Amino acid sequence: MAARLSQGRILEQLRLAAKKGDRTALQLAVDEMKTLAFSPRYWNRYLALLANPLARLTDLLVLKQGEKIARQRGITIGRRKVKSGGARKKSKKPEVKKPRRKRRRLVPTQPSLFPELD
């Protein structure tokens, strides 16, 4: 393993793995990403690395640490509400919905994975 972790080298290995299907490059990139993700010393560098779509995809599929680290750093990431599958009794009178308060985002929004669709 190299003495220093480089975000550029990790991204280069991820690109090589994506283009040529190189498992060795993918494993090296994942190992270096794990080093960044699992040690609090490197969390800021890991969160910066997640700005890249390939790194974000690798995190979502393999490591699943991005949201955990953000939560531990005090950064809130919005979650979707999951609808329950159970049947509910319907009330006779319609419910009055209260207006929701808008939340301020502490983190700038992530760039889209598909910018051509925006």
URRAJO-V976333 format. One record per helix or strand of 3 or more residues. SS is the DSSP state (2 for helix, 1 for strand). FROM is the first residue (numbers start at 1). LEN is the number of residues. If there is no record, write none. Layout:
ss:from:len
SS:FROM:LEN
SS:FROM:LEN
//
This chain:
ss:from:len
2:7:14
2:23:16
2:40:10
2:53:11
2:66:7
2:115:3
//
